[in-house]
Amino acid sequence: MEGVGLSANNKQKQNQMLPNKTRGEFTRNQRKDSEGLSEAPDLEFEYSDADNWAVELSELYSYTEGPEFLLNRKCFEEDFHTHMPDQKWTKLDSVQHRAHAMRLLDGLDVIGREHRLKVARAILYMAQGTFGECSSEVEVQHWMRYNSFLLLDVGAFTALLELLNMEIDNSAACSSAVRKPAISLADSTDLRVLLNIMYLMVETIQSEEPTDSPEWRTIRETFKSELGSPLYNHEPVSVMLFGMVTKFCSGHAPHFPMKKVLLLLWKTILFTLGGFEQLQCSKVSKRAALGLPPLPEDSLCVVRSMRAASPPASASDLIEQQQRRARRDHKALIKQDNLDAFNEKDPYKADDTREEEEENDDNDNSMEAEPFPIERDEVMPPPIPHPPTERVCFPKGLPWAPKVREKDIEQFLESSRSKFIGYTLGNDTDTVVGLPRPIHESIKTLKQHKYVSIAEVQIAKEEEYQKTPLSGGEEELELCAIELLYQGILPSLPQYMIALLKILLAAAPTSKAKTDSINILADVLPEEMPTTVLQSMKLGVDVNRHKEIIVKAISAILLLLLKHFKLNHVYQFEYMAQHLVFANCIPLILKFFNQNIMSYITAKNSISALDFPHCVVHELPELTAESLEAGDNNQFCWRNLFSCINLLRILNKLTKWKHSRTMMLVVFKSAPILKRALKVKQAMMQLYVLKLLKVQTKYLGRQWRKSNMKTMSAIYQKVRHRLNDDWAYGNDLDARPWDFQAEECALRASIERFNSRRYDKSQSNPEFLPVDNCLQSVLGQRIDLPEDFQMNYDLWLEREVFSKPISWEELLQ
């Protein structure tokens, strides 16, 4: 043991030989080295609806598409200089701009495919900001905004949608692509050009700027409402794009550029429905409309103010730590790191608790020794001051106000009554006669923290509609964008979910190439495969980047839809969530995280010199294998961290309050996978991992809890408390069997009743239809009888009327 590091005496001598300042740094570094603490800083990541505008533009293009920028410019300039010789686009006035834009739109109506493609490329060059006449990226972005609003104003988006519909139904292109052994970039040229223009218009117009004119603001709002309503082809644009996704996954259109389709689908949903901040505002206003109390806090603000816990020490650091403690002759308990991968029995037994406390005090940079927030004020920022009300004051350090459901209060009262009195009163939560005073105090505390969700109100209303279909009255249905989208995707929602998950599986880094998996690289592979090492490396970066962007888009689409559906009506959310579960979304996400997640988050699959608009304004530097291998200088990859957080949030939404799905997490052994994800030093990601660990803690057994006590402490610090929830101990473990089928079938029955009542008017119960009892109106109705009946009318009268004796006395009685 003495040979592993410096002895105590040698350390002391070396320390005395150093100057004061250096000596302090040396001692500090020694302590950190010996304790195995990571020097990695927190990831400076700010979660948002999307990355900044320039990055979102650059991710539309693959690096293989680079040469097409100049081709677009050439197509535009040939046409422009024919009609306006010796002129520059940036020098014209608005009238001339409008006239040329309308001239280009007329060119889209021609029959010739080649000419139509040239005109589309010229329009794409306009949407790209006529970069040939710009000297900086800011100037390109200025002209992109101007040209996008101009194109929208002259009706370009409607024309592009018609062309896109025509290309989707182009059976010749589909059959040609199906027969090809290898599909490349050339097979999707027309589709890519159209999708590029539409994406640039949506992404540019939806981003608001303080300098926007009132006219532009009006155009934006009109465009937003049109995108979300069934004006184009009698369905919202999102539904048409979902159709492209399913057609691609079915194998009928393998040439569809799926990355661009998914990016456009994501941005259309984000623009028409709103992002996370709009969701929070809608939630607040909806609670007020339903007469519910306001939210105890703004969850977005709380999450943003959290700080991350330190990542775990490595195995070698832990061994060195044990050796250091042994040299100091302490019989202290070597506690396992709450985030490491070991579950072995501790080799030492704690006799002296004081020594253990000293060790914990030294180890102040790791999650293990982090004191509870109550003990240290700086863990969380001080809570926002509220006006004085009767609400209870929460502990200063805890980030979340505790919550209690009505069901929890009922269960507590039931158990208290049966224990102290010996009878129960069902759902009565007000009668406390015969119960001791401490129980009265407990009930008062529970009621102070009672939280009624919008979903509970919606379920109660739905039950009322089902019970009283006639007297309950008609439901007032607000045809907002999310309601129209749900109605549009309802008939094929299961197929859409399966298709998205198929593409997610193919894009996941943990997926192995299989012959039966779908090919998602159709819009990134060049016609001629690379011949040099540099070209191969560049294509490798491009392929990895392409997959990462697809994962980012799908994770954002699923999360946005789940959150918006849940706010609009909980059974819409449950319908989508159940089909995700049936399509194996839970094991798929766990499989995604069963990798070196730190490597994925710090991956450098981008070449900044080739990103748009940098590559069209600046001269391209000479790329080398070394520069490609080094990548950029970013601390982490924004899109990959964004994707990971989204997938964790989806997993939380699917499993929350669902016993059978929580047990799926346990059965699929998710705990070690999720613990590895805690190594990412980012507060929001850690929060959602800890939430997933919390719901299954009671099912993992005493040994797991004993070995991971510091993970339990992290859950206590960072996750919301549910009063009466015995998550940490599992003493009153649910005795009910894990019956996945029964739970899901009961939920499915409720969802089908909801969908049938609200949307399936043809299946309405005939017993509830009005009956015409007036003899005159019934006899006066004209009924068309079939020809064969009219020809054989005499025979029918003889057989059915005249030949059958009728007892009129019985009939009258």
Buried (B, 14 or more C-beta within 10 A) or exposed (E): EEEEBEEEEEBEEEBEEEEEEEBEEBEEEBBBBBBBBBEBEEBEBEBEBBBEBBEBBBBBBBBBBBEBBEBBBBBBBEBBEEEBEEEEBBEBEEEBBBEBBEBBBEBBEEEEEEEBBBBBBBBBBBBBBBBBBBEEBEBBBBBBBBBBBBBBBBEBBEBBBBBBBEBBEBEEBBEEBEEEEEBBBEBBBBBBBBBBBBBBBBBBBBBEEEEBEEEBEEBBEEBBEBBBBBBBEEBBBBBBBBBBBBBBBEEBBBBBBBBBBBBBBBBBBBBBBBBBEEBBEBBEEBBEEEEBEEEBBEBEEBBEEBBBBBBBBEEEBBEBBBBBBBBEEBEBBBBBBBBBEEEEEEEBEBEEEEBBEEBBEEBEBBBBBBBEBEEEEEBBEEBEEEEEEEEEEBEEBBBBBBBBBBEBBBEBBBEBBEEEEEEBBEEEBEEBEEBEEEBEEBBEEBEEBBBBBBBBBBBEBBEEBEEEBEEEEEEEEEEBBBBBBBBBBBEBBBBBBBBBBBBBBBBBBEBEEEEEEBBBBBBBBBEEEEEEEBBEBBBEBBBBBBBBBBBBBBBBBBBBBBBBBBBBBBBBBBBBBBBBBEBBBBBBBBBBBBBEBBEBBBBBBBBEBBBBBBBBBEEEEEBEEEBBEEBEEEBBBBBBBBBBBBBBBBBBBBBEEBBBBBBBBBBBEBBEBBBBBBBBBBBBBBBBBBBBBBBBBBBBEEEBBEBBEBBBBBBBBBBBBBBBBEBBEBEEEEEEEBEBEEBBEEBBEBBEBBBBBBEEEEEEEEEEEEEEEEEEEEEEEEEEEEEEEEEEEEEEEEEEEEEEEEEEEEEEE
